Amino acid sequence: MIVTTFPRSVRMIEHILIPLKDGTTLAARVWLPDDVERNPVPVILEYLPYRKRDGTYERDALTHPYLAGHGYAGVRVDIRGSGESAALLLDEYSEQELADGVEVIAWLAAQPWCSGVVGMMGISWGGFNGLQIAARRPPALKAIVTICSSDDRYTDDAHYMGGTLITAGLEWAFFFFGTMCLPPDPLLVGEGWRATWLERLANAPLFFEIWLQHQRRDSYWKRGSVCEDYTAIQCPVFAVGGWTDAYTNTIPRLLAGLTVPRKGLIGPWAHAYPHFALPGPQIGFLQEMLRWWDYWLKGIDTGVMDEPMLRGWMMESAKPASHHETLPGRWIAESSWPSPGITPRRLFLTDEGLRDEAAHLTARAVCSPQTVGKCGGNWVPFGRGHDQAGDQGEDDLRSLVFETPPLDAPIELLGAPIVTLDVASDRPMANLVVRLCDVHPSGESLRVSFGVLNLTHRNGHEKPELLAIGERYRVRIQLNDAGSVFPAGHRVRLALSTAYWPMIWPCPEKATLLISGGTLDLPVRPPSAADALLSPLPGPESAPPENPTMLRRGDMRIERIDRIGLELGAKGKWQYHVEEDDPLSAVAELQRTQTMSRDAWQIRIETQMRLSCTRVAFLLKASLRAYEGEQQLCHRDWDRAIARDFL
């Protein structure tokens, strides 16, 4: 529901500058209650590199005015080197970024319109740096809301998964690289815009090159991973995500590891704020945040901390599809995490399939075609397109499969399934992919969870070890957390493969694995009568949207932000290819053109990136071309060979 009137009327300040100690200024957009000079309010900070002016304006319009209308200052700050902020941005979550964030919080708390307390909220990048800045304990930061984020930058971000390289990191690096090459808006920064832009273009790093130089969980990834010391966080944490997203594993870990007051919320959603995320149902997330902020920033007893620690959407079995508008299910809750009510149900891999009792398993080989994985969807779905895992049937046919008979009674899972396997390899390196699927009576296969493991990382991600050919190892793979029902009459299927393209990059050699035993532990949660007594979550509300005018010019998609007279254009092409029997044939090619214009002022950015490999190296090529009008102002090329490190 769109809300047009609020308890307090709101004004917006398009552009203010926040001074830092080193002389750098960070740009912010601010929404304030009109009477804030007489009645100062807490600040809710969102701190991102995604261009407040023209990058996040649509979601900002839905969210920040709503918070301001209920007695908060919504402040959206561009990180150093992005948007209209000065200086350079050289990597994710840098020490400079976090130190700047601490300064920003102190500056905000000292403003006459602030009551002296600050909260941080954010999704993805903003969820990450909210956790990391909280671990630095700025005095004015009293609580955070972290959405679709991670406490472990190596295992649960868009770079590596189970010690394998995920191509989502390439796509993300490519998108981010292009975005960072856009200029600030001259209407806000004046004549200095071109000098700032040229400095950015000349110094923009190839982000993927940085990340590819750290292929194991070294100090680069540990810095900023709050799981290294949960006790560093001393303010309350509200952790939020969705089962369709890739970042959900963080929520149970935070609930288990943090020592501060904390709450978790997991819906059916992909990578978006829950008041407008797909798949639905959406919820009144802004109302839920207000209850959280009122309690921790205003001292109002809203009852938010009297409720269960974790609230989750138990997903009913749905028809597999690459896009869902909604997913069926019901809300459940747990008063603590880990929950004492969840018990593992162990199934054994046997010659007859998955069974409740241990029985003989004749050793079975698995050596997948390199194209297994085409049904896997994107590593991080955003829910707006066809980016989710579809029917797994085709991938299942080309995998090693174990399954139960039709279930006599439903099984409800909440938590992380765990697979333990006895495995031997005919090569010193191999990947192992495990998918847990719900097989419908019709034969359709719904992916419920999955996990991957680079077997050289079997003893940890810091010191990989080659496999001894033919030696049997017992390996443990923890799959992604899930909240799902397997209905009676359906089958539980475990599918094993050695490839998952294009989600993960292939090993240097095609390996054959011999599986000689194993178990599947399912985290079974018995239905609870208390779930039906949960107070219903409110329906979604938001402030009025700021809808751009959508245009087409040839093959370019254009959006016009009418309020500021700015047109943004984009077109791109992503191609992935691998030969069925040749892992070294893997190649990813990405191209993108972006435009930015207002009347006679016209900017064009052209970027390309290509990743291929040999047995011993990744080959990374990239190019950047930047134009003002028809004049080329920047031309940079990269050609890198980066050694493969047990990958």
PALUM-160218 format. One line per field, with one value per residue (C-alpha): residue number from 0; x, y, z; residue in one letter. Coordinates in steps of 0.5 Angstrom, whole numbers, m for minus. Layout:
<guses>
dovex: c(NUM ...) $
c1: c(X ...) $
c2: c(Y ...) $
c3: c(Z ...) $
sero: c(A ...) $
</guses>
This chain:
<guses>
dovex: c(0 1 2 3 4 5 6 7 8 9 10 11 12 13 14 15 16 17 18 19 20 21 22 23 24 25 26 27 28 29 30 31 32 33 34 35 36 37 38 39 40 41 42 43 44 45 46 47 48 49 50 51 52 53 54 55 56 57 58 59 60 61 62 63 64 65 66 67 68 69 70 71 72 73 74 75 76 77 78 79 80 81 82 83 84 85 86 87 88 89 90 91 92 93 94 95 96 97 98 99 100 101 102 103 104 105 106 107 108 109 110 111 112 113 114 115 116 117 118 119 120 121 122 123 124 125 126 127 128 129 130 131 132 133 134 135 136 137 138 139 140 141 142 143 144 145 146 147 148 149 150 151 152 153 154 155 156 157 158 159 160 161 162 163 164 165 166 167 168 169 170 171 172 173 174 175 176 177 178 179 180 181 182 183 184 185 186 187 188 189 190 191 192 193 194 195 196 197 198 199 200 201 202 203 204 205 206 207 208 209 210 211 212 213 214 215 216 217 218 219 220 221 222 223 224 225 226 227 228 229 230 231 232 233 234 235 236 237 238 239 240 241 242 243 244 245 246 247 248 249 250 251 252 253 254 255 256 257 258 259 260 261 262 263 264 265 266 267 268 269 270 271 272 273 274 275 276 277 278 279 280 281 282 283 284 285 286 287 288 289 290 291 292 293 294 295 296 297 298 299 300 301 302 303 304 305 306 307 308 309 310 311 312 313 314 315 316 317 318 319 320 321 322 323 324 325 326 327 328 329 330 331 332 333 334 335 336 337 338 339 340 341 342 343 344 345 346 347 348 349 350 351 352 353 354 355 356 357 358 359 360 361 362 363 364 365 366 367 368 369 370 371 372 373 374 375 376 377 378 379 380 381 382 383 384 385 386 387 388 389 390 391 392 393 394 395 396 397 398 399 400 401 402 403 404 405 406 407 408 409 410 411 412 413 414 415 416 417 418 419 420 421 422 423 424 425 426 427 428 429 430 431 432 433 434 435 436 437 438 439 440 441 442 443 444 445 446 447 448 449 450 451 452 453 454 455 456 457 458 459 460 461 462 463 464 465 466 467 468 469 470 471 472 473 474 475 476 477 478 479 480 481 482 483 484 485 486 487 488 489 490 491 492 493 494 495 496 497 498 499 500 501 502 503 504 505 506 507 508 509 510 511 512 513 514 515 516 517 518 519 520 521 522 523 524 525 526 527 528 529 530 531 532 533 534 535 536 537 538 539 540 541 542 543 544 545 546 547 548 549 550 551 552 553 554 555 556 557 558 559 560 561 562 563 564 565 566 567 568 569 570 571 572 573 574 575 576 577 578 579 580 581 582 583 584 585 586 587 588 589 590 591 592 593 594 595 596 597 598 599 600 601 602 603 604 605 606 607 608 609 610 611 612 613 614 615 616 617 618 619 620 621 622 623 624 625 626 627 628 629 630 631 632 633 634 635 636 637 638 639 640 641 642 643 644 645 646) $
c1: c(0 3 2 2 1 5 5 10 11 17 22 28 35 38 45 49 57 60 67 72 78 83 79 75 67 62 56 49 41 37 30 28 21 19 20 26 30 25 24 31 30 35 38 38 44 45 52 53 57 51 50 45 43 41 43 38 33 27 28 30 24 20 24 27 21 17 22 22 15 15 20 27 32 34 41 43 51 55 62 68 70 63 57 58 63 70 77 77 74 79 76 70 70 76 79 78 71 70 74 70 63 65 67 60 56 60 58 51 50 53 48 43 37 39 38 45 43 44 42 45 41 43 42 48 54 50 48 56 59 53 56 63 62 58 64 68 63 62 59 53 51 46 43 43 39 43 39 42 49 55 59 64 67 70 65 58 59 60 67 68 63 66 73 70 70 63 62 57 63 65 59 58 65 64 57 61 67 62 58 64 67 61 62 59 53 55 49 51 59 60 66 70 66 70 77 74 71 78 81 77 77 85 85 79 82 80 76 76 83 84 79 82 89 86 83 84 81 87 87 84 78 78 79 71 69 65 65 72 70 62 64 66 59 56 50 43 42 36 39 34 34 30 31 31 37 44 46 41 46 49 42 43 50 49 43 48 54 52 52 48 40 38 33 32 27 27 22 21 25 30 36 31 28 22 17 18 22 20 18 12 9 12 11 10 18 18 13 17 23 20 18 26 28 23 25 33 33 27 26 19 17 14 14 19 24 18 18 21 29 27 21 22 17 16 16 11 13 12 12 19 20 26 21 16 11 10 12 7 8 7 10 14 18 24 25 32 38 40 33 33 27 30 33 37 34 40 39 44 46 45 44 37 37 37 34 33 38 45 46 51 53 57 62 59 63 61 64 59 59 62 55 51 48 44 38 41 39 44 48 44 37 34 27 25 27 28 34 32 33 28 26 32 31 36 41 39 39 47 48 49 42 40 33 28 21 15 14 9 9 11 18 19 26 29 37 43 42 49 52 58 61 67 70 76 79 83 85 89 84 76 70 64 57 51 44 38 31 24 21 14 10 10 17 19 25 25 32 31 38 45 53 59 66 73 76 83 79 76 80 79 79 86 91 89 92 92 88 92 90 85 86 79 77 71 68 63 59 54 49 45 40 33 26 22 17 17 10 7 8 14 21 28 33 40 44 52 56 63 61 56 57 56 55 62 69 71 77 83 82 76 76 72 70 68 63 63 59 55 50 45 43 36 35 27 23 16 10 9 2 5 6 m1 m2 4 1 0 6 3 2 7 7 12 12 10 15 19 18 22 20 22 24 28 33 35 37 39 34 33 30 29 29 24 25 33 32 37 37 41 42 44 45 50 51 53 56 58 61 64 65 62 69 74 74 79 75 71 70 66 65 61 60 56 55 52 50 48 46 42 41 48 52 53 57 58 62 64 67 69 71 73 75 78 84 89 91 95 93 86 87 83 82 78 78 75 73 70 67 64 60 64 71 74 77 80 82 85 86 88 91 93 95 93 96 91 92 88 83) $
c2: c(0 7 12 19 22 21 23 28 32 31 35 32 36 33 34 36 35 31 33 28 29 29 34 29 31 25 27 25 26 27 26 30 31 39 40 37 43 44 36 33 25 19 18 12 12 8 8 5 6 6 13 16 21 16 9 8 13 9 4 11 14 8 8 14 19 13 13 21 21 17 21 19 23 18 19 16 17 16 12 16 15 14 18 26 24 26 22 14 8 2 m4 m7 m6 m2 0 7 6 3 9 14 11 12 19 20 17 22 28 26 25 32 35 40 36 29 27 24 17 13 7 3 0 m3 m9 m13 m8 m4 m10 m12 m5 m4 m11 m9 m2 m4 m8 m2 0 8 11 14 7 4 m1 m4 m8 m12 m15 m20 m19 m24 m25 m29 m25 m32 m37 m33 m27 m27 m29 m36 m42 m48 m46 m46 m40 m37 m33 m29 m25 m24 m21 m17 m14 m12 m9 m5 m3 0 4 6 9 14 21 26 30 37 40 38 39 44 45 40 34 33 33 28 24 23 22 16 13 14 10 5 m2 m8 m11 m18 m18 m16 m22 m27 m26 m29 m36 m38 m36 m31 m25 m21 m24 m25 m17 m15 m22 m21 m28 m28 m24 m24 m21 m14 m13 m9 m6 m10 m13 m15 m20 m21 m25 m29 m37 m35 m31 m33 m30 m33 m37 m31 m31 m37 m36 m29 m31 m37 m33 m26 m24 m18 m18 m20 m22 m26 m26 m30 m30 m33 m27 m26 m20 m14 m11 m15 m9 m10 m17 m22 m28 m26 m25 m18 m16 m9 m9 m1 m2 m8 m4 2 m2 m4 3 6 1 1 9 12 7 6 m1 m4 m11 m13 m16 m20 m24 m30 m30 m32 m32 m36 m37 m45 m46 m51 m55 m51 m52 m51 m45 m40 m34 m34 m28 m32 m38 m42 m43 m41 m37 m40 m38 m41 m37 m39 m41 m47 m49 m55 m57 m59 m66 m69 m75 m79 m82 m87 m88 m95 m99 m98 m90 m86 m90 m90 m96 m97 m102 m104 m99 m101 m96 m91 m87 m80 m76 m70 m67 m60 m57 m60 m54 m50 m51 m48 m41 m35 m35 m29 m28 m22 m24 m19 m24 m31 m32 m38 m45 m49 m56 m60 m66 m65 m64 m70 m74 m73 m73 m79 m79 m83 m82 m84 m88 m84 m81 m83 m77 m70 m68 m60 m58 m52 m51 m53 m61 m64 m69 m74 m78 m83 m81 m82 m79 m80 m73 m69 m64 m64 m61 m64 m61 m64 m62 m63 m64 m65 m70 m69 m75 m72 m73 m65 m64 m58 m55 m54 m53 m54 m54 m55 m57 m56 m63 m60 m55 m61 m60 m52 m46 m43 m49 m53 m60 m64 m71 m77 m81 m87 m85 m85 m79 m78 m71 m66 m61 m57 m55 m48 m47 m48 m48 m53 m58 m65 m67 m74 m78 m74 m76 m74 m74 m72 m71 m71 m68 m66 m59 m54 m49 m43 m42 m45 m45 m52 m55 m56 m63 m67 m72 m78 m79 m86 m85 m91 m89 m83 m80 m74 m71 m67 m62 m64 m59 m62 m58 m53 m51 m45 m42 m42 m37 m32 m25 m24 m19 m13 m12 m8 0 5 12 14 11 16 12 14 15 9 9 5 8 2 m3 1 2 9 11 18 21 27 30 32 31 26 20 13 8 1 m5 m11 m18 m24 m30 m37 m43 m49 m56 m62 m66 m60 m56 m52 m49 m45 m38 m32 m26 m19 m13 m7 0 6 13 19 25 32 36 37 34 26 21 14 8 2 m4 m11 m17 m24 m30 m36 m41 m46 m51 m47 m40 m35 m31 m24 m19 m12 m6 1 7 13 19 26 27 24 25 19 21 15 8 3 m4 m10 m17 m21 m28 m30 m37 m42 m44 m51 m48) $
c3: c(0 m2 4 2 9 15 23 21 14 11 7 3 2 m5 m3 3 4 10 12 14 18 12 8 4 3 2 m1 2 1 7 9 15 19 18 25 26 29 35 36 34 32 31 24 20 16 9 7 0 m7 m11 m13 m9 m15 m20 m18 m12 m12 m14 m7 m3 m5 m2 4 7 7 10 16 16 16 23 26 24 19 13 11 4 4 m2 0 m2 m9 m11 m14 m12 m6 m7 m8 m10 m8 m9 m6 m3 5 5 12 9 8 15 18 14 16 24 22 19 25 29 25 24 32 33 28 31 28 31 38 38 37 30 27 20 15 9 4 1 1 6 10 10 12 17 21 20 22 28 30 31 36 34 41 37 33 38 33 26 21 16 10 5 8 10 16 12 6 3 4 3 m2 m9 m10 m8 m5 m2 m5 m12 m16 m17 m24 m20 m18 m25 m27 m20 m21 m28 m26 m21 m25 m30 m25 m21 m28 m28 m27 m21 m23 m26 m23 m16 m16 m21 m26 m22 m24 m30 m26 m21 m27 m30 m24 m23 m30 m29 m22 m23 m21 m24 m18 m20 m21 m14 m12 m16 m13 m6 m8 m1 6 7 11 6 7 14 15 15 16 23 24 26 33 34 41 37 36 42 39 37 31 26 21 15 8 4 2 m5 m4 m4 3 8 11 15 19 23 24 27 31 34 35 37 44 44 43 36 32 25 19 13 8 1 m2 m7 m6 m5 1 4 3 m5 m6 m10 m10 m5 0 1 8 12 13 14 20 23 22 26 32 32 31 36 41 41 39 42 48 46 49 42 44 39 44 47 40 38 36 29 25 18 12 12 4 1 m5 m11 m18 m20 m25 m26 m24 m18 m16 m10 m6 m2 5 13 18 24 29 34 41 40 35 35 36 41 37 31 30 25 21 18 11 8 1 m1 m7 m6 m6 0 6 14 15 13 8 2 m3 m9 m11 m16 m21 m22 m28 m30 m37 m36 m38 m32 m28 m34 m29 m23 m24 m22 m15 m13 m16 m15 m17 m22 m28 m30 m25 m20 m21 m25 m26 m24 m28 m34 m29 m25 m31 m32 m24 m19 m16 m10 m7 m2 m4 m4 3 8 11 10 12 14 14 18 18 14 11 12 7 9 3 2 m4 m8 m14 m20 m21 m15 m16 m17 m15 m12 m12 m8 m9 m5 m9 m8 m13 m15 m17 m24 m24 m23 m19 m15 m12 m4 m3 m5 m3 m7 m5 m8 m5 m4 1 5 11 11 6 9 7 1 0 m7 m7 m7 m13 m11 m4 0 4 8 7 10 6 9 4 4 10 8 11 6 7 3 2 3 m4 m6 m6 m3 m8 m7 m14 m14 m20 m21 m25 m24 m30 m31 m23 m21 m26 m28 m25 m29 m31 m32 m25 m24 m17 m14 m8 m4 2 5 9 9 15 15 20 21 25 27 26 32 34 37 30 29 34 32 31 23 20 17 10 6 6 3 1 m6 m12 m16 m23 m29 m36 m39 m47 m52 m57 m62 m57 m51 m45 m43 m36 m35 m28 m30 m23 m25 m32 m33 m38 m36 m42 m41 m46 m45 m47 m42 m46 m42 m46 m44 m48 m45 m44 m44 m37 m40 m46 m41 m43 m40 m44 m42 m45 m43 m45 m41 m42 m38 m41 m40 m46 m49 m44 m46 m43 m45 m42 m46 m42 m44 m40 m41 m37 m40 m37 m38 m33 m29 m30 m31 m36 m35 m40 m40 m43 m41 m46 m44 m48 m47 m53 m59 m55 m52 m46 m43 m46 m42 m43 m38 m40 m34 m32 m25 m23 m21 m13 m12 m16) $
sero: c(M I V T T F P R S V R M I E H I L I P L K D G T T L A A R V W L P D D V E R N P V P V I L E Y L P Y R K R D G T Y E R D A L T H P Y L A G H G Y A G V R V D I R G S G E S A A L L L D E Y S E Q E L A D G V E V I A W L A A Q P W C S G V V G M M G I S W G G F N G L Q I A A R R P P A L K A I V T I C S S D D R Y T D D A H Y M G G T L I T A G L E W A F F F F G T M C L P P D P L L V G E G W R A T W L E R L A N A P L F F E I W L Q H Q R R D S Y W K R G S V C E D Y T A I Q C P V F A V G G W T D A Y T N T I P R L L A G L T V P R K G L I G P W A H A Y P H F A L P G P Q I G F L Q E M L R W W D Y W L K G I D T G V M D E P M L R G W M M E S A K P A S H H E T L P G R W I A E S S W P S P G I T P R R L F L T D E G L R D E A A H L T A R A V C S P Q T V G K C G G N W V P F G R G H D Q A G D Q G E D D L R S L V F E T P P L D A P I E L L G A P I V T L D V A S D R P M A N L V V R L C D V H P S G E S L R V S F G V L N L T H R N G H E K P E L L A I G E R Y R V R I Q L N D A G S V F P A G H R V R L A L S T A Y W P M I W P C P E K A T L L I S G G T L D L P V R P P S A A D A L L S P L P G P E S A P P E N P T M L R R G D M R I E R I D R I G L E L G A K G K W Q Y H V E E D D P L S A V A E L Q R T Q T M S R D A W Q I R I E T Q M R L S C T R V A F L L K A S L R A Y E G E Q Q L C H R D W D R A I A R D F L) $
</guses>
